[in-house]
Amino acid sequence: MMASSYNAKEEDGHHSGASGPGGAAAKSKKPDNTAFKQQRLPAWQPILTAGTVLPAFFVIGLIFIPIGIGLYVTSNNIKEFEIDYTGIDMSSPCFNCSQNFSWNSTKPCKCSLPFSLDQPFESNVFVYYGLSNFYQNHRRYVKSRDDSQLNGDLFSLTHPSKECEPYRTGSDNKPIAPCGAIANSMFNDTLELYYIDPNETRTLIPLVKKGIAWWTDKHVKFRNPGGNNSNLTASFQGNSKPVNWNKPAYELDADPENNGFINEDFIVWMRTAALPTFRKLYRIIQRKNNMTPTLPRGNYTLEVTYNYPVRSFEGRKRMILSTISWMGGKNPFLGIAYITVGSVCFFLGVVLLIIHHKYGNRSNNSDIPN
Amino acid sequence: MCKFLRYFFYKNFAFTLVHFWYSFFSGFSSQVAYEDWFITLYIVCYSSLPVLLVGLLDQDVGDKLSLKFPKLYLPGQQGSLFNYKNFFISLCHGIFTSLIIFFIPYGAFLQTMGQDGKAPSDYQSFAVVTASSLIITVNLQISLDTSYWTFVNCFAVLGSIAIYFGIMFDIHSAGIHVLFPSAFTFTGVASNALRQPYLWLTIILTVGISLLPVICIQFLYKTLQPSVGDKVQRNRRKYEAEEEEKKKPTPFQRGRRSRRSAYAFSHSQGYADLIASGRSFRQRPQGRRNPQESIREAPQAENI
């Protein structure tokens, strides 16, 4: 008797394999016997033992503390000077300007504030204007712009986006360029710095207005309508200026590379700030040479052409002078945070080591009943 | 499965509550704290694959050891791995992470400038920094929660982070802005912001503060109050070695009674089933005694 297709199906209740012609079984629902489907993939099964966690805590503590110290020391070495020129107090030189502001005044209001620097400022010095209580991150404000128009699209120039309402069409029913609340509220104070040397002569400090905006902003995001070498006055013929501006967009600067939408002050303003207290780059004071400091110690005067009203929403205006390092401006927060976290980490490492030493071996001995 | 659920709630709380904290500083105007595209892609693309794989493939204890220690099934019966308390802990963890992810960049951005003097404290850089910290934190968190690291898990975690950075640089590139100026407005932000070492230090600090307490607490629990699963995991190699020893058959089987047939064909199934089923044994008739008794009976009958 040769082994033929004996089918033990009835007895044992399991399907036979593919042996023999009569053994065609029903389609098996069993998952394939691959490593993935049977969850047998080769794996690494790490667990949090003392041998890994404790050294990790110590190492992280030892790394964070020097970083924090480095950041803190660098931040302390950055020189910064801030002066508020809103004119709240009656004793402030700008008090009259802030009180008597009106949109229709033809004669600009000027005020000058004296200040002195205790330490010389070396290398490039950056001049910022700072605003407080100004919510550039308000949702309705952030949406109120037309990026196609700012990119030089001709259709958007004459048909600005609906998001720009109510700053979309001017009083003469012409579309506004640039439209929107962000453009309308552009900062238009003028700040000038004079150095007063011991002989009482005033020298104007040269302020560079190019190179203050991001390269991608100036060359990619913001483009003038009609291309680079066009007559901007003609391009903006069918548009009116924003409601609260003194001059239209094509008169922002005599230099054609800084006029229209690619004006760098305008671009810097259009890059909305994250928080209600912010500062934006206004001008750069180039360093002279390695011998003389850029801003020597002494007396200075800040001359303000006060155009921008902030009293109505209790905002504040400031001028900030600052040097720069590899970590940017003066901000001790990150340095202190790193030092704190590093020390806490190290301390926790010590505490965990003590706990592990006292209690860890105890629970290792307890076995699990089967 | 419970890990999957807990983590899912945690990552969504961490993601969403940042907007809540930001609203205190944006005039309660519901301004989003991230880029719009990031919000769309976060759930779908940046954080879903690793946790899916954990739900499918994770094993805290292997299958053989699970059979050996039935006590491991107790947490399932008692419902102790996902209940109101665990959900609440997930929620608190999400709140804590969102606080860190918002307030550390907030402190760093409060009065900072970039390396070249141009202020990076604008809204778009802030969005990029918080989004990057969030992605790195939640992906490292899932890698802390994974106890069974296969190649697929590793690929998913690193791949999610890589996809995030890849897509972000694409969306922030100049090319796509030229094509769709109104849809993609974050031009140049990724390259400008992530070029600053200061912002990278901010991201590293945020990730560190979010994860170190978790490691500390997990370690404390495993040291002071290990669960049955933890104990098995700790001595996994020892138990697996014991299992291996038990399974190895003894070399000699002398005198061992078994119904196993020695009749074997190697090219087809053979008759093992038939023989082992007992059908081939002769059936004993009913009432028949054992052979000894029957032998005794016969001579007695003859003597009568």
Interface residues (C-beta under 8 A of the other chain):
Chain A: A3 Y6 A8 E11 D12 S16 G17 S19 G20 F36 Q39 L41 P42 A43 W44 Q45 P46 I47 L48 T49 A50 V53 A56 F57 I60 F64 I67 L71 N124 F126 Y128 Y135 Q136 N137 H138 R139 R140 Y141 V142 D146 D147 S148 L150 N151 D153 S161 I212 A213 W214 W215 T216 D217 V220 K221 R271 T272 A273 A274 L275 P276 T277 F278 R279 K280 L281 I284 S322 I324 W326 M327 G328 G329 K330 N331 F333 L334 A337 Y338 V341 C345 L348 L352 I355 H356 Y359 G360 S363 N364 S366 D367 I368 P369 N370
Chain B: F25 S26 G27 S29 S30 Q31 V32 L57 Q59 D63 K68 F69 P70 K71 I104 Y106 G107 A108 F109 L110 Q111 T112 M113 G114 Q115 D116 G117 K118 A119 P120 S121 D122 Y123 Q124 S125 F126 A127 S147 Y148 W149 T150 F151 V152 A174 H177 V178 P181 S182 T185 T187 G188 S191 N192 Q196 P197 Y198 L201 T202 L205 G208 I209 L212 I215 C216 Q218 F219 L220 K222 T223 L224 Q225 P226 V228 D230 K231 V232 Q233 R234 R236 F265 S268 Q269 G270 Y271 D273 L274 S277 R279
